[in-house]
Amino acid sequence: MEIFLFIALIFIYMLMAFTVPALINRRVWISAYAISFLITALSIFFISNDKQTVLMQESDINWYFFLYLFGAMSVMLGLINLWIYRKSLFEMFKENTESNKDH
């Protein structure tokens, strides 16, 4: 399932790269990553850890599915965001620390 999700997100990114201005493209992908991260955090919050059971309960299956789905989506969106901001990240790590002593 993750590979299909990754292929679909890459396909959507390629379509957006040619049809949408770069600023809107960056805004869409960074907000999609933030929303995916929030839904993952919310599903972790709602999984009840107060019971020490060996097997999963029926009420937790929904939250585990959201955790799995949006956790995988966060990883894929994170990779796409790394690709979008690769020049900025490379410049940040390449930049000389001597020039930043003023700040």
Secondary structure, DSSP 8 states (H G I E B T S, - for coil): -HHHHHHHHHHHHHHHHHHS-HHHHHHHHHHHHHHHHHHHHHHHHHS--SS--SS--HHHHHHHHHHHHHHHHHHHHHHHHHHHTHHHHHHHHHS-GGGGTT-
